[in-house]
Amino acid sequence: MLHNNSWRQVLVDDEEPIVWHAPILDEYWDQLEEEIYRRNEQEIVTDIQRINIENMEMKKERLAVLVAILSSGRATSSCDGIKFDNTNLCEEGIISLSKLVDVSSNLQKLFLHHNRIDNMESALCLSRSLKSHICINWLWLYHCDLGSNPEILLVILQSDVKWINLRDNNIDSVGVVKIAEYLEGDPPIHRINLDYNRLNDDDAILISQALKRNTNLKTLSLHNNNLTSIGVKALLNCVFDAFSLNAISESNHMLKQMDIISGWEGDRDGCKYIPSLSEILEGNIRTLLGLDRTQKIVLALQDKDSLLTYLANVPVDLIPEVLAFPHGRVDDQYQYKYLNIVYSTMRWWNMPMLYSNHHCVKTDTKRKRDDKEELSI
């Protein structure tokens, strides 16, 4: 691991930190390159587990030499992580890094924080290397300003890494269009982090619509964006669209974690802890995301008013199937008891047709019930 502890950082108008080339390190670079080259020549096994280079400028010439030497032997065959953090990588540096990704056959994690990927050729080169890699599943890109070029953002997304972190990338509504377009295509990505960007309620609606067609994403993080209750409600709508029973059935049932509430207001220092509203809401969201398709439908049918509302749009011959649906599907004893109470309120329905349509009711039972209904009229 190479880490410059004496690095200098300057922030100008909230731009990315600037890091200068440190000539004092040139000697160590030369020694490192000579040692790796010597080991390759003598066929000495060099087992590099991680490559961490932080807070120092990586000039394109130096990086090209380092990658060439590492690629000539088997030094990176067991490397599972590469981290270039705040190294001022340029266009040619990203291309050289892509070659390093190619030869690191067991690479699983790539970190490129505080580096700009602002050239399409280098972005395409990196994306191709990531997409064709059989092991890599983490791509973390903090503070890479990908929001400034939505087309490059889309190219990076299309690398199809399972977990991609785009925190602090200045992503706004234009970038969200590309993200929604990508997610709607149901790519193999499992987790995406969009914390600390510039998303608003309209962006949340767009992402929600895209996720209704997505069956792979399991975790979405949107902390510290410009979302109000409207945006939160829109996001929840993709996992529980209460418009109709069909809408509930067609909602996203694969998303299991959605981090959208920022900040905590509760005081844990006292003897009695009272949860804040944000914690309560976060807990309710977590509970909702833990439900599968069947549990969501049962939840919608457990209240008499909502039950009647949903049945109003259901053909009469299908109503018995809807009423029978929760039977045998409820594990929670409280919910089971509550459903019994709700369904007992349906007895006042004077609808013999319901019995004749229910496939679980025997013919003689239907006749007896029909006769009973006629006597009670």
FENRAVEN-V790120 format. One record per residue. N is the residue number from 1. D_LAST is the distance of its C-alpha to the last C-alpha in whole Angstrom. Layout:
n,d_last
N,D_LAST
N,D_LAST
This chain:
n,d_last
1,86
2,88
3,87
4,90
5,89
6,92
7,90
8,89
9,86
10,86
11,83
12,83
13,81
14,78
15,79
16,80
17,82
18,86
19,88
20,91
21,93
22,95
23,99
24,99
25,97
26,98
27,101
28,98
29,96
30,99
31,99
32,96
33,96
34,100
35,98
36,95
37,97
38,100
39,97
40,96
41,100
42,100
43,97
44,96
45,92
46,91
47,87
48,86
49,82
50,82
51,83
52,83
53,85
54,84
55,86
56,88
57,89
58,89
59,91
60,90
61,94
62,93
63,90
64,91
65,94
66,91
67,89
68,91
69,93
70,90
71,88
72,92
73,91
74,88
75,88
76,84
77,83
78,81
79,81
80,77
81,77
82,79
83,79
84,81
85,80
86,82
87,85
88,85
89,84
90,85
91,84
92,86
93,85
94,82
95,83
96,85
97,83
98,80
99,83
100,83
101,79
102,80
103,82
104,81
105,79
106,77
107,76
108,73
109,73
110,75
111,75
112,77
113,76
114,78
115,79
116,79
117,77
118,78
119,79
120,77
121,80
122,80
123,76
124,76
125,78
126,76
127,73
128,74
129,76
130,73
131,70
132,73
133,73
134,71
135,71
136,71
137,68
138,69
139,70
140,71
141,72
142,72
143,74
144,75
145,74
146,71
147,69
148,72
149,72
150,69
151,70
152,72
153,69
154,67
155,70
156,70
157,66
158,66
159,69
160,65
161,66
162,63
163,64
164,66
165,66
166,67
167,67
168,69
169,70
170,69
171,66
172,65
173,62
174,64
175,65
176,61
177,60
178,62
179,61
180,57
181,59
182,60
183,57
184,54
185,57
186,55
187,59
188,60
189,60
190,59
191,60
192,61
193,62
194,62
195,63
196,66
197,65
198,64
199,60
200,58
201,54
202,55
203,56
204,54
205,51
206,53
207,54
208,50
209,49
210,52
211,51
212,47
213,49
214,51
215,51
216,54
217,55
218,54
219,56
220,56
221,58
222,59
223,60
224,62
225,61
226,60
227,56
228,54
229,50
230,49
231,51
232,50
233,46
234,47
235,49
236,46
237,44
238,45
239,44
240,41
241,40
242,36
243,35
244,33
245,32
246,35
247,37
248,37
249,38
250,41
251,42
252,46
253,45
254,49
255,50
256,51
257,53
258,53
259,56
260,55
261,56
262,59
263,61
264,60
265,60
266,59
267,62
268,63
269,66
270,64
271,63
272,59
273,58
274,56
275,54
276,55
277,52
278,54
279,54
280,50
281,49
282,51
283,49
284,46
285,47
286,49
287,46
288,44
289,46
290,46
291,43
292,42
293,40
294,37
295,37
296,37
297,34
298,32
299,34
300,32
301,29
302,29
303,28
304,24
305,26
306,28
307,25
308,23
309,26
310,27
311,24
312,23
313,26
314,25
315,24
316,21
317,22
318,24
319,22
320,22
321,26
322,26
323,24
324,26
325,29
326,30
327,30
328,33
329,35
330,35
331,38
332,38
333,36
334,35
335,34
336,32
337,31
338,30
339,28
340,26
341,25
342,24
343,22
344,20
345,19
346,17
347,14
348,12
349,12
350,9
351,11
352,12
353,15
354,16
355,17
356,18
357,21
358,22
359,25
360,25
361,22
362,23
363,21
364,20
365,19
366,17
367,16
368,15
369,13
370,11
371,10
372,9
373,6
374,5
375,6
376,4
377,0
